[in-house]
Amino acid sequence: SVVSQKLWKSLQPLLPTSPLSRRGGRPRLDDKAALNGILFVLTTGIPWEDLPQELGFGSGMTCWRRLRDWQEQGVWERLHLALLTQLRQCDQIDWSRASIDGASVASPRGGNKRAPTPLTVASSAASGI
C-alpha cells in the first residue's frame, strides 16, 4: 500500500462520496485502492493497462477513470492543499528548494506593465535591428 492508514484518514474526507448503484453489477472499487493504484502508476511510470492485479489496486482502466473523475471534481487540488497544510504544520517543507513562475501564479491586478518599446530610428524605413 502506497498510502498509510494515518494519511488515508486525513485524505478520505476530501474525496467525493459516490452513490450506490441500483443497477447491480460489480461493486465499485474502494477509493483507497483506487488512490493507491493511481499513485503506483504515476510514480512508476508504467502504462495504466500494466497495473499488476496482484497489488489489489483494481484495474488500470478503473484507476484511470477515477483519476479523470477526481480531476474534473477538483479532488486533486483539495488533496494537494491538505497535504501542503499538513507538511507546513510539521515544518516539513524545504523552502530552499521551492520555485515558482508566472504559469503557476496569476499576476496581481494593477501590476507593472511593460514600458512601450522606443523607436530605434526616426525614419520610416525598415529597421535593421
Phi, psi and omega in degrees: 000131181279322183262122179290163179297321179297314178295318180302318181299328179277334182270328186306317180296344181274350181271145179291148175275145180246133179291149176291140180281136177272350184278353183083211179088192182291137178295148180294137175297133182293153188297325180296316178297318179297316179298317177298319178296316179299311181296323179297313180295316183290327180278330180270335181081010179287157174294149181307318185290348180264009178297119184295127179296333182297339181287339180080021181262009182085185180277158177300322181293320178297315179296320178298317179297318179296320176301313180298313182296317180293325177296315180297330183269002178077016183295318185296323178295318178297317179297317180299312180296321179295317179293319177297320178298314179298316180296320180293320179298330180265008181054047183250014178258125178270095184291343179291343181254007182275146175214161181210151176222177184295340178285341183266334186228134178289147178286148180292148178296139179075018179293172181298137177254155179298140175287150178297144179282123180289152175293145181273335178216160180268019183254155177274359179287158180296142180277146178268004182271000000 
